[in-house]
């Protein structure tokens, strides 16, 4: 079964959404990212991952340096 993650590119390296936000940045939600796919928040269904991606893109569009988020399938070895 394929699992999906939400990620964006930082230079040439993908940064995966970990499922958490920085709490000390109060009016804006800043997502916590990781460079390791095994630590990324995974979703069983692609539509759910697309919904999270749309939510993160909404905030990325409001920031001055926002990079777009995308849905990526995770490697099959991940359970």
C-alpha positions, 0 to 999 in steps of 0.5 A: 500500500502506497503512503503519501507525504507532503513536502516542498523543495529547499534548494535541491533537497526535499523537506517533509512536513512532520505533522507539527507546527511551531507553537511560539510563532503566534498568529502564523502557523509555521510547519515543522519540516524534516529532511528524513522521509521516515520521520515525515507524517504519512497519509494512507490516502492521497486525497487526505494528503492533498487536503493538507497540502492545500492548507499548507499552500494557503499559508505559504502563499501569504508569506513572502518566501513561501515555497509551494507544497506538493504531495509525494508518494513515500518509498514502499519500504516505509510501513 
